[in-house]
Amino acid sequence: MAIASAKSGPERQCAEHGHEHQNAHKTESARELQRGCEHERDREHRPEAPAAKPRKKLAGSVVTLAHGSGGKAMRDLIDDVFVGAFDNDLLAPLDDQARMPLDTLTAAGDRLALTTDSFVVDPITFPGGDIGKLAVCGTVNDLAMGGARPLWLTCAVIIEEGLAIETLRTIAASMAEAAREAGVAIVTGDTKVVHKGACDKLFVNTAGVGVIARERTLGADRARPGDVVLVNGRLGDHGAAILNARGDMALSTPIESDCAPLNGLVEALLAAAPGTRFLRDATRGGLATVLNEIATASGVGIEIEEAATPIAEEVKGFCEILGLDPLYLANEGKLVAIVPAGEAEAALGAMRAHPLGRDAARIGEVREAPRGRVVMQMLFGGRRIVDMLVGEQLPRIC
Amino acid sequence: MKYVDEFRDPEKAKRLLAEIEGLSARITERLGRPLAIMEVCGGHTHSIFKYGIETMLPRSVELVHGPGCPVCVLPMGRVDDCVALAETPGVIFTTFGDAMRVPGSKKSLLQAKAEGADVRMVYSPLDALAIARDNPDREIVFFGLGFETTMPSTAMTVLAAEAEGIENFSLFCNHITIIPTIKAILDSPDLRLDGFLGPGHVSMVIGTRPYNFIAEHYHRPVVIAGFEPLDILHALWMVLKQIDEGRAEIENQYARIVPEEGNAVALDAIARVFELRPYFEWRGLGSIDHSGVRIREAYGRFDAERRFSVPALKIADPKSCQCGEVLKGVIKPRDCKVFGSVCTPETPLGALMVSSEGACAAYYQYGDLAVLEAEGA
């Protein structure tokens, strides 16, 4: 991802500032920031690459090695499947890089956030989402947890030959939908096709760039005794949904993945509770892992209450049967927030007012001791340590 | 959660705990020492840690975590045999997931899989049989392990393979039986146990009668217990009550699941397919007479030990490992020289660190909260 070239010469100055773009889905802030570069692209590339060019119909119904050859078949696949779905002006020229101006970024904050994540979830579609939605939400959330406003994503796919083109289209469409919901643009990408067996159906990598507002400082080492621990809803849905979707268990449950972009919720939370110490999405390793990371980084103890920790009845039952602990199950739309006690009510109120935080709850608090440890007060009356996960509970959940 | 929450009622727990405190105070005052009660089954160990039951009990009642974790007591040599079978060309080696990480002398099944062996995790031996059906040109070996709890399903699978005429399926049998092991613990000279929580699921198969000798010859009370936290407190209360009243009997707290005579169909399947081995090696405890089973001659073609050549080497437990003493209740996991330093769940040295049902792994994962808080760590 190269963003540095945007102002490298006087001819790159963007002049058209009053112009409104048709991408109505983007959030106000994202649109504001993305505008400059779209203009730049307009002037540089439109004569050579008219956006109105009709998409070619792909021959055949499955992806073959030819689609990864770098030739015409690949160009057709990218045009037909990805460019059509992602549809934005930064992507349209299909150059080796997307180019963005710096000045609008520096106006919005003083730091860039850059992240990357690879997605190998099995199965590639599951109740509540698919690998495409996951790839967008995962990267958007990684940016948002640092207090960044996510702006641009990349999308690199590794496809096993034989994958149905229709499947790829569905996944690209769901990436586009998730990007719209999050107000981000997928601005550059890469496509590789490998021999049968060299990967499993489809792997997706997304990298993302966001900008962090000047006053925001979040960190795992900032938790202090007396702070409260909040979550934005019920835990463990994603892990349970994936495991169930594999069908090995022959169980039938209505559990759906909670996969969702959390940047909107984070903005609402940080506006209501600007003193927030730390945010993290409770993905692999679940709530237990995130809390342990915070306890270690801040040198504090964290005590949570089983009775206050929201878990869907279906997920409880699922875990009960399979001997899993929902505290370690992955989430893809849940965050843990460490907030000073004085801002806890405001933070909870803001989350509960957001569609992705209706079941937000205060699950515990930060204490002096035991240092580096997470303790759970059990409903039954006992107390126990909640440790880091040892070994793998479930492979390939994201 | 219906049918579950009833067994996790905090109010009932408080009432039971009050009774337990009264009983234990009276008994320990009379004896002049604390009480040691062993839960034989790894499932109980897991529940005890998961619900923090030790943090609720009076200090005068100590729980000793027994040998009832089949993954934990599997000797290294048998794991090496598994790896050798898995690495045999043409073999698909099927196993329950928790056996994948058990270390052999050179590697675990998980490492063998990473190196290219076809090792597949299954949830039931019938899944292994299905793989055999789907892969007629491969040899499917199922790694059978566990006590009488899992023995019937393995036996039924062998019977099903025979009935269906499936020829490419075999069993690497490591099933063990709990009674001789309890006896070995009772015979050990450093024994310091006052009573037992009996295993619930094993007893569902074998019934309650096989435990009679514990009461009759060793004069220790046994209460067969369920796995919910209230079951465990209730059974503990029943054990204390027996001690207080000077009784030593076999009682059944888990009567909703465990019939006195066991499960006749399951016992019949076990008897048809398996016979006792003269002895079997246990990790941490050594060789125990008649503590394992093997496949009878009549089903010999389903026996992986007859079908393939397995190295069958005896590998000694590491010298620094004190699993045997922990198993017998002589020391606590934290008193072991290598606990948490050389021996951790990621790199287990001893048997009890291997599975989440093992006492040391449970101590490591769920922590010794009482000690931690006493130290003010």
Interface residues (C-beta under 8 A of the other chain):
Chain A: D248 M249 E313 K316 G317 E320 D325 A369 P370 R371 R373 V375 M376 M378 L379 F380 G381 G382 R383 R384 I385 D387 V390 G391
Chain B: M1 V4 R8 P10 A13 K14 L17 F49 K50 Y51 G52 I53 E54 T55 M56 R101 Y123 P229 P345 E346 A361 Y364 Q365 Y366 G367 L369 L372 E373 G376 A377
